[in-house]
């Protein structure tokens, strides 16, 4: 899992009753990162900084959150937490932490009045440093995965549980790992009702045509490697993460999903970007397919 990579810590804040939560991924030291959005309905914070042409190269944290756009407020708590610990890009006015946030829509499955905010973001950071590494964070119905569901193209009533999933792949000293909150409009291969054929065009008035609408979806995730990559290399890896999603989810990247991935490199091992990308495809695919066993 991504917390097995040196310099990466993960913590959650979860509300299993309200069916929402957030997950903080902390990098110490800051990691080179890029990202990509392929879904049509994203909720994000600071993703534009991840463009390979943007000035800032490294990030201090990534936040995966429920609560849709409301939940992005949790990134402010993570930013303040990082500032208090002297993390961030040096500026004449002090350090400015670079915290990227991605949100999914879980308001329709629990208590829509409960959303992760700054306090909850801080709590996730405290959990990240308070644990003992690999045993601490956990997967399943925790953090950003608390309200996640999949298979909503038939309608929300036909959805099956999603969750927070992960996987890691190694090639000698090289490690590539993924952490994904799976809240897809489409089906995950091998999960729930996914054996049903996906119609090429759902007939008018059918559950497939009606679906769950634009307000119930989005799969978001982080891929972390210990490879030494520049920002363009990380962008290449983020694209591979989306390819892994497309292997596991049918259909992927719909206009009602805000599918987004961040790829971060801690820079400890020399590796070809194409190899890291290939492993990213594998770990994201495998992580998403595991959703039925951890939810």
N, C-alpha and C positions, 0 to 999 in steps of 0.2 A: 504494500500500500504506500501512498505517497509519504506517510510519516516515517517510513523505513529509510528514506533518503536523508542523509545528513543535512542539517540546517533547516529542515521543514517540520513544523509543528501544526497540529490540527486540533481544534476544539469546537464544541457545539453548544448552542443554547436551544433547548427543545421545549415545546408545549404540546404534549400528546393529546390533551383534551381539546384545545383550540385548533389542533392539527396544523401547526406552523412552527418555524424555527429558522435558525441561521447557523452557518458553519464558517469559521475563520481559518484560513490557511496562512500561516506566518512564515516568512523567510528571514533567516538570520545567518549570514548577512543577506542584504537585498539581492534578488535574483534577476537576471536578464529575462525579459518576457515580451511576448506579443500575443495576439489573439485574433479571432475572427467570429463574426456573426453570420449565420446563414438562414436563420428563421425570419419570418416576416413580422414578428411582433415582439421585439426585444425590450427588456427593461434592464438598463445598465448604468453604471457610474464609472467615469474615467476610461472607458474602453478606447476612446479616440487616441489616448496617449500610447496605446499599444501598436498603433500603425508603425510599420518599419521606418517611415520617414519622419516620425515625430522625434522631438529632442530627447525626451526622457527615455533611458534605456532600461532601468531597473525598477522593480516594484518591491514594496515591503510586505504586502499582504493581498490576498484575494478573499472576497466574501461571497459565498453562495447563500441566497436568502429566499425564504418564502415571503408572502405578503405583497407580491407584485411591486409596483412602483413605491408603495408605502414602505416596504421592507428594505428598500435601498437606504433608508435612514440609518440602518445598522452599520453601514460603512463609516458614518461619522463617529460612532463610538470606537471603531477600530482605529480610525485615523488619530483620534485623541489619545488612545492607549499607546499607539506607536510614538506619538510626539512626546509623551511623558517619559519615554524610555530612550529619547535621543535618536530615534530612527527617522530616516527620510533624506531627501535631496538637500544638500547644503545650499542656503541662499543668504544674502546679506541680512535678512530678517530672521534667520534661524532655519532649522531643518523643516522641510515640508514632506510628510509621509505620502507615499504613492500607494493608494489602496484602490483596487479595482473591485467593483461590485457587479453581480449579475443576479437578477431576480426571476422567480417563477411565480405563476399564478396559482395559489392554493386557497383563495378566499371563499371558493364555492363549496369546500368540503368540510369546513370546521366553523369556528367563530370568526366571522369576517372583521369583527372589531378589534381582534388581537393581531398585531403585526410586530415583527421584530423592529426594534428601534435602537438608538444609541446605547442604552443601558444593556440591551441584549447582545449587541455587538461586543461590548466590553466583557460581558460574561463569557462569551465564546473564546475571547483571547485569554482570559484568566484560566479557562478550562484547558486551553492548548498548552500553557506553560506549567499548569499544575499537575498534569499527568506524567506518566513514566514512559512516553513514547508509543510503541506499537500497540500496547494493551489498552491505552487510554481512550482514543476517540470513538471507536465503534462504527458500525454501519447499520443500514436498515431504516427503521422509522425513527430517525434522529435528525437533529439539525435541519438543514434545508430540505431533507427528505420527508419530514413529518406529514405533510399534506399532499405528497406526490401521488399521482395515479397515472395509469396508462390505458390505452385502448379507448379513448373518448370519442373516436370518430362515429361510434354508434349512438352516442348520447352519454351524458355524465352518469346516468343511472346504470349503464352497462360497463363502467370503468372497473378496472382491477387495480390493486395497490401497486404503487411504484416504490420509490425510496432512494436512499443514498447508498451507492455501490462503489466498489473499487477493485482494482487489479494491478499487478505489477509484473513486468517481464524483464529478465536479465540476460545479458550477453557478455559473459566474462565480467569485467568490472563495471560495464555500462548497465544502468538501471533506468527504466521508463515506467512511470506509474500514473494511474488515473484515479480521480475521485469525481463521481458524476451524480447529480441529483436528477433522477429520471421521472419526468412528468409529461410524457409525450402524448400528443393527440392520436398518433398512430399506435400500432401494435408492436410489442417487443417479441421477437421471435422466440417461441417456446414458452411464453408466459400467458396464462389465462386463456382467453378465447382466440389466441393468435393463429390457431390452426384453420380458422375460417378464411376462405379466399378473400383477398382484397379486390373489390370490383374496380374495373378500369374507370368506370364512371357511375357513382351511386345513383340509382333511379330517383327522380324527383319525389319528395315526400318521404323517402326512406330514412332510417336512422343514420345511414352513412352520409346522406345529403344534409341532414339536419345537424348531426354531430353535436358537440358540446359548445360550439360557438368559439369566439376568439378569446374567451375569458376563463380558460381552465388549463392552460398548457405551459410548455417550454421545458426543454432539457438543457441543463447548464453543467459545466464541469471544468476541471483543472487537470492538465497533464504536466507532470514534473519529471525532469530528467537530471541526472548528475553529469550530463555531457557538457562540454564547453562549446556553447553556441553563441552566435551574435543574434541580434534582434530579428534579422531576416530569416535566420535558421529557425528561430522559435516560431515565426509566422508560418513557416513551412510545416512545422510539427503541429501547430493548431489546425491547419488545413487537413492534416492526416487524422486528427481527432474527429473531425466532422465526417471523414470517410468511414471511420469506425462506427460512428452513430448510424450512418446510412446503411451499413451492413446489418445492424441489429434491429432497426426500427423501420416499419412500413406504414405509411410513407414518411420519410424524413423531411425535416426543414420545411414544413408546411407554412402557409401564410398565417396560420393561427398559432404557430410555435415561435418562440424567440430564441431558438437554439444558438448557444454561444459557448465557445471554449477559450480558455487562456492556457498558453504553454509557457512554462518557466524552466530555465536552465541554471543549475547551481554552479556549474563550471569546474568540476573536479576531474573529469575524464575526457580525453580526446576521443571524438567519435564523428563519423560522417553524418551530416544532417539527414541524408536519405535513409540511413539505417535507423536513426532515431524516429523519423517520421513513420517508417514501416512498423516499428514496435508500437508507436502511438496508435496506429490503426488497430493493431491486435489487442492492446490493453483496453481501449475504449469499447471495442466490440465485445470482448469477453466480460468486461464489467457490467455493461448494460444488460447482456443476456443473463447475468446472475441475479437480476432484480427479484425474480420469483423465489429465490432461495434465501434472501436476506430480509425481505419485507415482512 
